[in-house]
Amino acid sequence: MFDAASLFKDPIAHRGLHDKSQGRVENCESSFQAAIDAGFAIECDVRMSEDNQVVVFHDDTLGRLTQNSSTVLDLSVAELKKVPFNDGPDRIQTLNELLDQVSEKVPLIIELKSQWDGDLGLALRVAETIGTYFGPVATMSFDPALVKEAQRWLPHLPNGIVAEHYRDTEEWRFLSRFQRFKLSKLLHWPQTKPDFISYNINDLPSWSVSLFENLMSVPTICWTVRTPEQAARAAEICDQITFEGFDPRSTP
């Protein structure tokens, strides 16, 4: 088993080292290659296609980044690969293709995107995909149920929880106030026992994160760090950062 702390020795490029001005789209081959070339760990997002394949994409719909407004789950991999991005020549990758690209060169942190509908099949499909991959890799999710399911199928790998304060915004309004409170305070811990915490830098420090970090001796990652000033603050409260938009190694 890879030790969670050893996975986080280098800063983690959020969705790869993307830069629209350079034609490198988030969660795509060019942004991942830039991260590999720079020696950064990689964070990516995965979800299911219509034909039950694991694809690398953050949103549940395509509209923000591409010239198509469909839902990812409604299209097959073949159909998804035909969809052009608004910026750059990349196409949507499968997780298999990303693993071949990374080829054990840098750590890979895979976030399992949840539909929050009780369907946990993504965890099994990810487990099947990375089952023969021998590079440094971990999984994580906002959804505690997916974390538990990943632990079931990938007990030999680190599995972490992603969290924040879950404000009353459109993004999280489908959850009740109690659900948001439980998630933000990591009150699912007795059931999930994650190997690491990935928490919103804007919501730290947090007593609940500090409690579990110290009590259970698990590392904490801050996301998403976008400025040198945030990086300096994160260095005081986190074990590592997930970053975008600047080079943390050039920061004094």
BAFI-3210 file (N, C-alpha, C; in Angstrom, 3 decimals, decimal comma, padded with zeros to 6 digits):
// residues 252
n [1|2|3|4|5|6|7|8|9|10|11|12|13|14|15|16|17|18|19|20|21|22|23|24|25|26|27|28|29|30|31|32|33|34|35|36|37|38|39|40|41|42|43|44|45|46|47|48|49|50|51|52|53|54|55|56|57|58|59|60|61|62|63|64|65|66|67|68|69|70|71|72|73|74|75|76|77|78|79|80|81|82|83|84|85|86|87|88|89|90|91|92|93|94|95|96|97|98|99|100|101|102|103|104|105|106|107|108|109|110|111|112|113|114|115|116|117|118|119|120|121|122|123|124|125|126|127|128|129|130|131|132|133|134|135|136|137|138|139|140|141|142|143|144|145|146|147|148|149|150|151|152|153|154|155|156|157|158|159|160|161|162|163|164|165|166|167|168|169|170|171|172|173|174|175|176|177|178|179|180|181|182|183|184|185|186|187|188|189|190|191|192|193|194|195|196|197|198|199|200|201|202|203|204|205|206|207|208|209|210|211|212|213|214|215|216|217|218|219|220|221|222|223|224|225|226|227|228|229|230|231|232|233|234|235|236|237|238|239|240|241|242|243|244|245|246|247|248|249|250|251|252]
n.u [000,841|000,500|001,742|-000,213|000,897|003,338|002,537|002,044|004,276|005,018|003,718|000,310|-001,089|-003,989|-006,447|-004,587|-001,832|-003,173|-003,853|-005,547|-004,758|-002,580|-003,665|-004,157|-006,372|-008,283|-008,096|-007,246|-005,227|-003,004|-002,700|-002,185|000,202|001,892|002,039|003,277|005,768|006,748|007,051|005,080|002,603|-000,611|-003,994|-007,157|-010,475|-013,113|-015,815|-018,764|-019,417|-022,011|-021,780|-020,705|-018,032|-015,062|-014,456|-012,427|-013,357|-014,734|-017,299|-020,856|-022,183|-021,436|-021,272|-019,792|-017,126|-017,002|-018,230|-020,776|-023,775|-024,610|-025,280|-022,686|-023,101|-024,973|-023,772|-021,758|-018,335|-017,151|-018,786|-018,308|-015,625|-015,726|-016,480|-015,600|-013,384|-013,753|-011,389|-008,251|-006,864|-007,422|-009,112|-011,693|-010,481|-010,228|-010,014|-008,256|-006,614|-005,402|-003,935|-002,108|-000,741|000,376|001,851|003,170|004,924|004,441|002,682|-000,847|-003,931|-007,172|-010,297|-013,484|-016,404|-019,607|-023,029|-024,752|-026,896|-027,007|-025,938|-023,189|-021,505|-019,359|-017,086|-016,372|-015,839|-013,669|-011,874|-011,549|-010,278|-007,850|-006,710|-004,499|-002,549|000,548|001,688|002,088|-000,916|-004,107|-007,504|-010,365|-013,267|-016,102|-018,317|-019,155|-020,152|-019,120|-016,445|-016,314|-017,057|-014,963|-012,939|-013,749|-013,275|-010,693|-008,758|-006,043|-005,075|-004,649|-007,529|-009,408|-011,269|-013,024|-013,808|-015,631|-017,072|-019,661|-021,696|-024,879|-025,525|-026,313|-024,999|-024,890|-027,447|-029,199|-028,689|-029,671|-029,644|-028,659|-027,304|-025,297|-023,951|-023,042|-021,317|-019,433|-018,255|-017,103|-018,402|-018,998|-016,853|-016,394|-017,509|-016,299|-013,491|-011,264|-008,134|-006,864|-007,416|-008,933|-009,332|-011,153|-009,215|-010,133|-011,760|-010,311|-008,366|-010,009|-011,809|-012,749|-011,348|-008,740|-008,985|-009,446|-007,235|-005,117|-005,853|-006,213|-003,975|-003,710|-002,849|-003,432|-004,704|-004,795|-007,235|-008,629|-005,528|-004,610|-002,943|000,303|000,193|-001,888|-000,658|001,463|000,053|-001,190|000,977|001,345|-000,780|-001,457|-000,516|000,076|-000,535|-003,187|-003,069|-003,514|-002,967|-000,570|002,978|003,950|006,503|008,111|007,534|008,519]
n.v [-001,209|002,216|004,768|007,389|009,897|009,849|010,120|012,762|014,419|016,246|019,312|019,404|019,374|020,917|019,381|018,883|020,704|023,137|025,662|027,925|029,949|028,875|026,845|024,573|022,537|022,018|018,878|017,381|015,799|017,457|019,227|017,428|016,344|018,539|018,826|016,418|016,766|018,863|017,688|017,607|016,267|014,916|015,891|014,663|014,416|012,057|010,382|008,543|007,285|006,852|004,248|002,878|003,396|004,776|008,123|011,071|013,920|016,883|018,283|017,468|017,998|019,012|021,637|023,892|023,751|022,788|022,486|021,477|020,635|018,432|015,870|014,141|011,482|010,668|010,114|007,981|006,770|006,934|008,893|011,036|011,546|012,805|015,345|018,688|020,809|024,146|025,530|024,798|021,669|019,241|016,156|014,442|012,199|008,697|007,055|004,920|005,700|007,937|006,757|005,280|007,410|008,772|006,716|005,869|007,925|010,215|010,947|010,193|011,528|010,667|011,975|010,889|011,654|012,331|011,457|011,664|009,992|007,506|005,603|003,672|002,604|003,704|003,536|000,810|000,488|002,218|000,905|-001,494|-000,488|000,629|-001,497|-003,002|-001,160|000,115|002,398|005,317|006,076|007,362|007,547|009,734|011,465|013,706|012,484|010,533|007,908|006,960|007,027|005,011|002,857|002,811|002,085|-000,483|-001,824|-001,116|-001,645|-001,591|000,835|004,391|006,192|009,067|011,825|014,557|017,886|020,798|023,883|023,797|025,779|027,524|027,388|027,252|025,042|023,171|022,998|020,919|019,227|018,720|021,047|019,770|017,601|018,978|020,137|017,830|016,761|018,844|018,923|016,483|014,309|011,778|010,234|007,929|005,875|006,075|006,544|007,847|007,965|010,325|013,905|016,251|019,554|022,636|025,478|028,011|027,580|026,878|027,557|024,690|023,347|020,731|019,449|019,739|018,216|015,527|015,230|015,331|013,477|011,087|011,002|011,684|012,973|016,319|017,972|021,105|022,706|024,949|026,136|029,262|031,434|032,856|033,904|032,482|030,002|030,355|030,634|028,158|026,490|026,607|025,287|022,962|019,774|019,553|021,135|021,537|023,025|025,779|027,933|029,245|028,870|026,994|026,338|028,408|030,288|032,426]
n.w [000,000|-000,824|001,178|002,434|003,095|001,730|-000,871|-001,142|-001,311|-003,216|-004,651|-005,857|-008,978|-009,885|-011,607|-013,547|-015,104|-016,157|-018,650|-020,264|-022,009|-023,192|-024,554|-023,080|-021,681|-018,704|-016,981|-019,169|-021,775|-022,535|-020,370|-018,322|-019,244|-019,102|-016,322|-015,637|-016,943|-015,449|-013,022|-011,077|-008,847|-009,801|-009,799|-010,674|-012,133|-012,245|-013,914|-014,977|-018,272|-020,782|-021,694|-019,588|-018,994|-017,507|-017,505|-017,830|-016,481|-015,131|-014,682|-014,597|-016,875|-020,280|-021,095|-020,021|-020,869|-023,469|-026,895|-026,686|-025,022|-023,668|-021,157|-019,483|-018,739|-020,550|-022,948|-025,001|-024,787|-027,322|-028,505|-026,760|-027,297|-029,703|-029,197|-029,402|-027,524|-026,219|-026,095|-027,342|-028,713|-027,483|-026,547|-024,704|-022,284|-021,407|-018,194|-018,332|-020,470|-019,348|-017,259|-018,781|-019,905|-017,671|-016,485|-014,104|-013,496|-011,922|-008,828|-008,732|-008,061|-007,761|-008,120|-007,367|-008,851|-007,628|-008,124|-006,101|-005,668|-004,660|-006,310|-006,569|-008,374|-009,755|-008,147|-008,195|-010,945|-011,253|-009,564|-010,961|-013,186|-012,273|-011,096|-011,985|-012,085|-011,132|-010,194|-007,993|-006,521|-005,558|-004,316|-003,956|-002,655|-002,478|-001,525|001,142|000,971|-001,437|-000,792|001,162|-000,462|-002,281|-000,530|-000,036|-002,475|-003,063|-000,913|-000,482|-001,231|-000,600|000,413|000,323|001,865|000,495|001,289|002,478|003,745|002,853|002,030|001,836|-001,068|-004,598|-005,572|-003,474|-002,472|-002,706|-000,664|002,728|005,525|007,791|006,619|005,240|007,406|008,731|006,816|006,518|009,027|009,160|010,319|009,606|010,053|011,848|010,309|007,763|008,023|006,553|004,702|004,249|004,269|002,162|001,958|001,629|001,176|001,847|003,983|006,148|009,119|010,653|013,328|013,342|011,270|012,249|014,576|013,672|012,049|013,841|015,834|014,408|012,906|010,130|006,879|005,579|002,756|001,110|-000,892|-003,395|-004,070|-005,180|-005,265|-004,434|-001,860|-000,625|-000,726|001,056|003,448|003,522|003,933|006,609|007,735|006,401|004,957|002,290|-000,920|-003,297|-006,338|-008,691|-011,529|-010,901|-010,252|-007,675|-006,870|-007,532|-005,775|-003,162]
ca.u [000,000|001,187|001,441|-000,841|001,819|004,371|001,943|001,853|005,543|005,079|002,443|-000,608|-001,666|-005,435|-006,926|-003,419|-001,250|-003,936|-003,680|-006,315|-004,011|-001,631|-004,416|-004,176|-007,660|-008,287|-008,440|-006,979|-003,895|-001,951|-002,478|-001,546|001,587|002,640|002,291|004,286|007,053|007,199|007,271|004,020|001,540|-001,789|-005,366|-008,095|-011,857|-013,646|-017,232|-019,145|-020,048|-023,237|-021,434|-020,114|-016,588|-014,632|-013,861|-011,822|-014,103|-015,209|-018,719|-021,772|-022,572|-020,285|-021,411|-018,838|-015,819|-017,050|-019,254|-021,884|-024,428|-025,139|-024,799|-021,642|-023,657|-025,861|-022,993|-020,741|-016,967|-016,949|-019,465|-017,611|-014,361|-015,986|-016,880|-014,447|-013,332|-013,751|-010,005|-007,268|-007,214|-007,610|-010,389|-011,907|-009,751|-010,668|-009,053|-007,220|-005,677|-004,623|-002,969|-001,050|000,032|001,157|002,794|003,894|005,935|004,109|001,473|-002,132|-005,020|-008,375|-011,538|-014,686|-017,525|-020,821|-024,354|-025,475|-028,155|-026,851|-025,265|-021,779|-020,828|-018,123|-015,964|-015,979|-015,247|-012,330|-011,053|-011,221|-009,376|-006,519|-006,310|-003,187|-001,647|001,475|002,222|001,484|-002,266|-005,087|-008,824|-011,040|-014,585|-016,926|-019,393|-018,641|-020,542|-018,152|-015,184|-016,443|-017,087|-013,593|-012,195|-014,158|-012,665|-009,277|-008,286|-004,590|-004,716|-005,227|-008,817|-009,605|-012,513|-012,947|-014,862|-015,578|-018,111|-020,973|-022,596|-026,210|-025,435|-027,000|-024,230|-025,129|-028,780|-029,936|-028,448|-030,292|-028,686|-028,013|-026,344|-024,142|-023,222|-022,372|-020,210|-018,404|-017,587|-016,536|-019,037|-019,078|-015,536|-016,411|-017,854|-015,429|-012,072|-010,442|-006,685|-006,416|-008,461|-008,696|-010,297|-011,117|-008,290|-010,862|-012,498|-009,347|-008,419|-011,286|-011,560|-013,017|-010,218|-007,601|-009,238|-009,211|-005,869|-004,219|-006,280|-006,059|-002,667|-003,873|-002,436|-004,455|-004,391|-005,633|-007,635|-007,632|-004,638|-004,488|-002,015|001,425|-000,218|-002,598|000,321|002,205|-000,827|-001,401|002,168|001,254|-001,932|-001,694|000,658|000,351|-001,540|-003,648|-002,917|-003,666|-002,815|000,755|003,971|004,273|007,934|008,786|007,082|009,505]
ca.v [000,000|003,489|005,601|008,623|011,027|009,789|010,569|014,210|015,116|017,327|020,002|018,660|020,232|020,769|019,035|019,036|022,046|023,698|027,082|028,145|030,819|028,014|025,771|023,389|022,512|021,231|017,452|016,871|015,243|018,469|019,745|016,368|016,208|019,667|018,505|015,347|017,352|019,730|016,878|017,784|015,280|015,288|015,631|014,620|014,075|011,014|010,045|007,470|007,535|006,073|002,839|002,321|003,594|005,869|009,206|012,133|015,160|017,375|018,627|016,432|018,369|019,394|022,991|024,914|023,649|022,267|022,971|020,541|020,857|017,157|015,300|013,153|010,151|010,344|009,881|006,934|007,261|007,308|010,174|012,058|011,862|013,644|016,681|019,595|021,788|025,537|025,984|023,746|020,534|018,014|015,473|013,782|010,954|007,698|006,872|004,028|006,490|008,773|005,889|005,012|008,634|009,033|005,601|005,781|008,983|011,111|010,505|010,533|011,580|010,564|012,318|010,242|012,582|011,644|011,942|011,752|009,277|006,158|004,734|003,620|001,800|004,338|003,046|-000,488|000,651|002,782|-000,170|-002,409|000,193|000,845|-002,704|-003,485|-000,009|-000,021|003,689|005,947|006,517|007,387|008,026|010,569|011,910|014,459|011,612|009,500|006,577|006,558|006,756|003,665|001,873|002,711|001,288|-001,878|-002,409|-000,737|-001,536|-001,455|002,179|005,475|006,729|010,259|012,585|015,956|018,583|022,241|024,284|023,503|026,908|027,403|027,855|026,391|023,812|022,203|023,178|019,652|018,597|019,425|021,745|018,776|016,863|019,847|020,248|016,551|016,642|019,851|018,590|015,136|013,469|010,411|009,624|006,561|004,921|006,155|006,455|008,116|007,989|011,710|014,916|017,319|020,547|023,961|026,394|029,172|027,179|026,459|026,346|024,144|022,511|019,323|018,953|019,623|017,111|014,231|015,215|015,035|012,269|009,913|011,105|011,650|014,222|017,206|018,739|022,284|022,993|024,998|027,257|029,968|032,551|032,630|034,238|031,312|028,926|030,620|030,314|026,718|025,833|026,615|024,529|021,759|018,988|019,780|021,954|021,359|024,410|026,104|029,329|029,785|027,839|027,091|026,166|029,677|031,191|032,500]
ca.w [000,000|-000,796|002,329|001,957|003,237|000,695|-002,125|-001,126|-001,105|-004,196|-004,892|-006,715|-010,014|-009,899|-012,958|-014,402|-015,164|-017,282|-018,966|-021,496|-022,915|-023,884|-025,183|-022,226|-020,994|-017,472|-017,059|-020,509|-021,996|-022,562|-019,013|-017,553|-019,698|-018,538|-014,916|-015,624|-017,330|-014,356|-011,830|-010,089|-008,736|-010,589|-009,356|-011,800|-011,799|-013,122|-013,847|-015,883|-019,563|-021,001|-021,904|-018,369|-018,980|-016,638|-018,283|-017,026|-016,714|-013,833|-014,606|-015,066|-018,239|-021,095|-021,609|-019,569|-021,519|-024,832|-027,811|-026,556|-023,730|-023,188|-019,908|-019,747|-018,556|-021,670|-024,161|-024,965|-024,924|-028,728|-028,728|-025,985|-027,941|-030,873|-028,746|-029,312|-026,453|-026,652|-026,168|-027,512|-029,567|-026,714|-026,465|-023,416|-022,099|-020,438|-017,116|-018,857|-021,272|-018,437|-016,589|-019,749|-020,069|-016,460|-016,499|-012,838|-013,413|-010,810|-008,121|-009,335|-007,080|-008,576|-007,416|-007,883|-008,816|-007,205|-008,499|-004,833|-005,867|-004,132|-007,275|-006,188|-009,377|-010,207|-007,339|-008,720|-012,271|-011,046|-009,000|-012,052|-014,113|-011,702|-010,378|-012,424|-012,174|-010,016|-009,807|-006,813|-006,864|-004,471|-004,701|-002,972|-003,091|-001,539|-001,069|002,043|000,519|-002,451|-000,087|001,736|-001,535|-002,782|000,448|-000,208|-003,664|-003,129|000,471|-000,464|-001,656|000,198|-000,020|001,135|001,818|000,080|002,022|002,693|004,685|002,260|002,230|001,250|-002,445|-005,560|-005,739|-002,395|-001,908|-002,721|000,629|003,856|006,385|008,642|005,795|004,992|008,668|008,976|005,873|006,779|010,288|009,006|011,341|009,075|010,250|012,390|009,266|006,590|008,407|005,375|004,892|004,196|004,136|001,198|002,464|001,010|001,844|002,351|005,176|007,162|009,943|011,100|014,508|013,040|010,489|013,169|015,498|013,042|011,554|014,958|016,538|013,558|012,231|008,678|006,242|005,028|001,551|000,901|-002,270|-004,437|-003,792|-006,455|-005,167|-003,522|-000,495|-000,115|-000,547|002,285|004,579|003,521|004,466|008,070|008,236|005,606|004,584|000,878|-001,598|-004,663|-006,808|-010,112|-011,901|-010,598|-009,980|-006,256|-006,618|-007,754|-004,733|-002,073]
c.u [000,867|000,771|000,905|000,127|002,871|003,848|001,959|003,151|005,704|003,722|001,630|-001,281|-003,151|-005,949|-005,799|-002,928|-001,892|-003,720|-004,367|-005,548|-002,979|-002,327|-004,451|-005,435|-007,558|-008,699|-008,219|-005,508|-002,796|-001,658|-001,829|-000,085|002,453|002,972|003,361|005,667|007,628|007,442|006,265|003,145|000,306|-003,067|-006,250|-009,471|-012,361|-015,134|-017,531|-019,701|-021,290|-022,953|-020,547|-018,586|-016,260|-013,915|-013,395|-012,501|-014,693|-016,722|-019,594|-022,313|-021,358|-020,202|-020,363|-017,558|-015,869|-018,167|-020,452|-022,475|-024,973|-024,607|-023,796|-022,228|-024,558|-025,108|-021,997|-019,355|-016,706|-017,590|-018,758|-016,318|-014,535|-016,289|-015,652|-014,547|-013,343|-012,341|-009,095|-007,786|-007,503|-009,001|-010,490|-011,174|-010,538|-009,619|-007,931|-006,169|-004,815|-003,567|-001,810|-000,154|000,939|002,232|003,746|004,930|005,712|002,892|000,207|-003,214|-006,327|-009,604|-012,725|-015,856|-018,821|-022,069|-025,235|-026,853|-028,081|-026,194|-023,764|-020,941|-019,509|-016,918|-015,461|-015,301|-013,852|-011,392|-010,630|-010,182|-007,967|-005,984|-004,936|-002,201|-000,761|002,118|001,554|000,137|-003,147|-006,422|-009,383|-012,388|-015,200|-017,947|-018,832|-018,993|-019,585|-016,787|-015,214|-016,405|-015,694|-012,721|-012,518|-013,399|-011,173|-008,690|-006,784|-004,130|-005,295|-006,520|-009,175|-010,971|-012,208|-014,090|-014,610|-016,704|-019,529|-021,993|-023,921|-026,211|-026,148|-026,307|-024,608|-026,546|-029,611|-029,710|-029,143|-029,218|-027,946|-026,976|-025,096|-023,300|-022,416|-021,160|-019,084|-017,605|-017,011|-017,123|-019,279|-017,818|-015,579|-016,738|-016,823|-013,945|-011,149|-008,954|-006,098|-007,630|-008,024|-009,753|-010,054|-010,235|-009,015|-011,623|-011,585|-008,735|-009,837|-011,030|-011,760|-011,875|-009,007|-007,757|-008,891|-007,788|-004,903|-004,563|-005,989|-004,760|-002,782|-003,427|-003,627|-003,904|-005,320|-005,971|-008,500|-006,836|-004,304|-003,514|-000,846|001,059|-000,987|-001,637|001,105|001,355|-001,043|-000,222|002,125|000,167|-002,186|-000,379|001,038|-000,777|-001,939|-003,770|-003,301|-003,372|-001,479|001,679|004,380|005,758|008,724|008,381|008,096|008,994]
c.v [001,246|004,249|006,942|009,794|011,036|010,229|012,081|014,969|016,292|018,019|019,281|019,620|019,925|020,585|019,148|020,471|022,785|025,197|027,331|028,995|030,043|026,832|024,485|023,423|021,647|019,790|016,860|016,511|016,298|019,021|018,695|016,214|017,336|019,417|017,425|015,925|018,219|018,957|017,095|016,539|015,813|014,939|015,632|014,208|013,023|010,804|009,015|008,010|006,650|004,587|002,285|002,353|004,785|006,912|010,315|013,451|015,593|017,525|017,449|016,739|018,960|020,893|023,999|024,919|023,291|022,901|022,026|020,740|019,574|016,817|014,193|011,746|009,720|009,994|008,745|007,558|007,715|008,659|011,302|012,493|012,720|015,096|017,580|020,518|023,194|026,067|024,773|022,530|019,239|017,426|014,786|012,444|009,977|007,614|005,929|004,792|007,385|007,945|005,551|006,234|008,895|007,961|005,621|006,898|009,916|010,548|011,020|010,431|011,688|010,896|011,682|011,203|011,814|012,293|012,115|011,089|007,840|005,186|004,794|002,847|002,384|003,795|001,704|-000,348|001,264|001,708|-001,152|-001,800|000,316|-000,388|-003,218|-002,336|000,003|001,294|004,227|006,568|006,463|007,827|008,913|010,975|012,817|013,551|010,511|008,080|006,069|006,283|005,347|002,599|001,706|001,904|-000,195|-002,539|-002,136|-000,599|-001,311|-000,058|003,222|005,985|007,893|010,894|014,012|016,696|020,091|022,599|024,128|024,608|026,707|028,048|026,863|025,038|022,744|022,254|021,902|018,851|019,402|020,126|020,761|017,983|017,700|020,001|018,982|016,379|017,613|019,532|017,168|014,150|012,046|009,609|008,209|005,498|004,908|005,954|006,696|008,200|009,384|012,611|015,915|018,388|021,910|024,914|027,582|028,870|026,651|027,673|025,975|023,210|021,029|018,709|018,753|018,443|015,779|014,115|014,794|013,717|011,016|009,929|010,937|012,987|015,007|017,952|019,947|022,409|024,249|026,271|027,952|031,139|032,182|032,925|033,085|030,160|029,106|030,291|028,815|025,973|025,735|025,689|023,221|021,030|019,180|020,596|021,329|022,761|024,539|027,579|029,972|028,596|027,919|026,938|027,430|030,707|031,229|031,827]
c.w [000,000|000,456|001,833|002,016|002,138|-000,663|-002,261|-000,878|-002,070|-004,318|-005,971|-007,699|-010,168|-011,323|-013,993|-014,394|-016,346|-017,420|-020,309|-022,504|-023,722|-024,564|-024,390|-021,362|-019,746|-017,735|-018,447|-020,679|-021,923|-021,163|-018,126|-017,956|-019,149|-017,075|-014,789|-015,913|-016,215|-013,065|-010,726|-010,017|-009,475|-009,834|-010,590|-011,292|-012,761|-012,868|-014,924|-017,197|-019,703|-021,148|-020,786|-018,375|-018,083|-017,484|-017,352|-017,383|-015,383|-013,768|-015,035|-016,458|-018,962|-021,386|-021,208|-020,407|-023,001|-025,646|-027,839|-025,157|-023,114|-021,798|-020,233|-019,715|-019,710|-022,955|-023,955|-025,066|-026,352|-029,039|-027,986|-026,664|-029,201|-030,491|-028,643|-028,101|-027,029|-026,852|-026,330|-028,259|-028,810|-026,895|-025,104|-023,396|-021,239|-019,328|-017,555|-019,647|-020,397|-017,705|-017,521|-019,923|-018,858|-016,274|-015,300|-012,638|-012,227|-010,083|-008,795|-008,270|-007,861|-007,745|-008,113|-007,728|-008,538|-007,787|-007,257|-004,935|-005,369|-005,081|-007,016|-007,205|-009,851|-009,440|-007,858|-010,075|-012,171|-010,509|-010,085|-012,996|-013,549|-010,981|-010,747|-012,618|-010,938|-009,591|-008,556|-007,150|-005,621|-005,039|-003,596|-003,536|-002,035|-000,861|-000,156|001,610|-000,556|-001,841|000,496|000,651|-002,159|-001,826|000,310|-001,349|-003,760|-001,725|000,586|-000,860|-000,705|-000,424|000,901|000,965|001,381|000,757|002,059|003,649|004,129|002,543|001,491|-000,135|-003,360|-005,681|-004,724|-001,845|-001,898|-001,436|001,720|004,682|007,293|007,856|005,536|006,247|008,937|008,074|006,205|008,037|010,290|010,016|010,863|009,393|010,839|011,346|008,125|006,921|007,207|005,715|004,804|004,016|003,069|001,451|001,819|001,825|002,469|003,638|006,282|007,830|010,366|012,265|014,200|012,237|011,396|014,115|014,855|012,503|012,661|015,636|015,727|012,748|010,716|008,083|005,701|003,820|001,511|-000,582|-002,291|-004,226|-005,106|-006,416|-004,265|-002,071|000,139|000,148|000,741|003,507|004,682|004,125|005,989|008,591|007,504|005,337|003,122|000,280|-002,929|-005,245|-008,273|-010,310|-011,564|-010,323|-008,517|-005,954|-006,866|-006,718|-003,597|-000,812]
res [m|f|d|a|a|s|l|f|k|d|p|i|a|h|r|g|l|h|d|k|s|q|g|r|v|e|n|c|e|s|s|f|q|a|a|i|d|a|g|f|a|i|e|c|d|v|r|m|s|e|d|n|q|v|v|v|f|h|d|d|t|l|g|r|l|t|q|n|s|s|t|v|l|d|l|s|v|a|e|l|k|k|v|p|f|n|d|g|p|d|r|i|q|t|l|n|e|l|l|d|q|v|s|e|k|v|p|l|i|i|e|l|k|s|q|w|d|g|d|l|g|l|a|l|r|v|a|e|t|i|g|t|y|f|g|p|v|a|t|m|s|f|d|p|a|l|v|k|e|a|q|r|w|l|p|h|l|p|n|g|i|v|a|e|h|y|r|d|t|e|e|w|r|f|l|s|r|f|q|r|f|k|l|s|k|l|l|h|w|p|q|t|k|p|d|f|i|s|y|n|i|n|d|l|p|s|w|s|v|s|l|f|e|n|l|m|s|v|p|t|i|c|w|t|v|r|t|p|e|q|a|a|r|a|a|e|i|c|d|q|i|t|f|e|g|f|d|p|r|s|t|p]
***
